[in-house]
Amino acid sequence: MVSQTAASDCADELRRLDMALSSLDDADGADAATRRAHLRLSHARLSGVLDELRLADATVSSTLRRFPGWPDLHYLRASADLDMHRPGAALARLDEVPGLAESPVGLELRGAALEQLGRYPQAEDCLTRALAADPTWQAFASLAQVRAAVGDPHADALYAQAEDELTAKQMSAFAWVRAARGELAAASGDHETAWAHYRSATAAFSGYWLIESRVAALLRREGRLEDAAAAYAAVRARTGRPDLAQALGDVHRLRGDDDESARWHAVALAEYRASVARGEALYLHHLDGMKDDRTQA
C-alpha cells in the first residue's frame, strides 16, 4: 500500500523518463527498442501532450515492424491502441498472439477494450478472470471503471483495492486512482470527498495534468467559474488538448463572455477536425457533440 509520506513530482518523473530514453540512444535490438517504445508511451501518458502520444503511437508501430515476432511489442501495440481509442484494433491485436488474450495482462487489456466499446458484462468477465489469476492494481481499477459506468455504488471500493496493491514507488498510479475516485465522488455530488481525493493525489504526485483537469472540472461544478477558467487555461497551455479548449469555451459561456467562448470553441472544433482528418478516433464523439450543439444553437 502507498505511504502518504512518499511524495513525488510529475516533472521529476518526466525528467527521469527522459534520462532513461537518452541512455538507450545507442542501444540496439528488440529489447532496447521495446524499452524505448514503452518509455515514450509512459512519458506521453504522464505529460498529457497529444503530440507526444502520437509520437509514441508511431514509435510502437515502427518498432513492431522491425521486430514483428516480439510478443511484448504486440502487447504494447494493443495498449497504445487503447490510448488512441481504437478498442477494436486492440482486441484484434490480442487475438493475433497465441496465449496473449487469455493471459492475466491480456485479459486486463481485453476488459479495458470492451469497456471502451460499452460491452460491460463481457468486460467485467475478463477483468474478474484477470483478478483471479493476478490481482493487480490495473485490473482492480479497470473493473472499478466498468462498475462505475453502470452505476454500481460499490465501484469506489474497487478503486480502494487498487490502491492497496500499489507500492511507494508507484505514485503516479496512486494519483491516477485518486483522480478516478475524486471524479466518481464529484459525479455523485459529494464534493467534500472529491476535494479530499484531489488533495491527497496532489500531495502524493504534484504537477500531474490529469489531477489539475479534474480540479478544474470540480471548480466548474461548484460555480467557481473564474478559478475554473484559470485552471483549464493552465492545463490546456501545457498539454494542447482540444477537449480542454472546449471546456474553456463552456466555462466562458457560463461566465457570459460570448466572445471568449466562441474563440475557444472554434479552436476546439478546428483541432477535433484536424484529429479526424489524421484518421484518429480520439475525438470523434467530441466532434459529433459540438456539431449537435451548434445545430441546436
Secondary structure as GFF3:
##gff-version 3
##sequence-region A 1 297
A	DSSP	beta_strand	8	9	.	.	.	ID=ss1
A	DSSP	alpha_helix	10	23	.	.	.	ID=ss2
A	DSSP	alpha_helix	30	47	.	.	.	ID=ss3
A	DSSP	alpha_helix	50	66	.	.	.	ID=ss4
A	DSSP	alpha_helix	71	83	.	.	.	ID=ss5
A	DSSP	alpha_helix	87	96	.	.	.	ID=ss6
A	DSSP	alpha_helix	104	116	.	.	.	ID=ss7
A	DSSP	alpha_helix	120	133	.	.	.	ID=ss8
A	DSSP	alpha_helix	137	149	.	.	.	ID=ss9
A	DSSP	alpha_helix	155	164	.	.	.	ID=ss10
A	DSSP	alpha_helix	171	187	.	.	.	ID=ss11
A	DSSP	alpha_helix	191	204	.	.	.	ID=ss12
A	DSSP	beta_strand	205	206	.	.	.	ID=ss13
A	DSSP	alpha_helix	209	221	.	.	.	ID=ss14
A	DSSP	alpha_helix	225	239	.	.	.	ID=ss15
A	DSSP	alpha_helix	242	255	.	.	.	ID=ss16
A	DSSP	alpha_helix	258	277	.	.	.	ID=ss17
A	DSSP	alpha_helix	284	296	.	.	.	ID=ss18
###
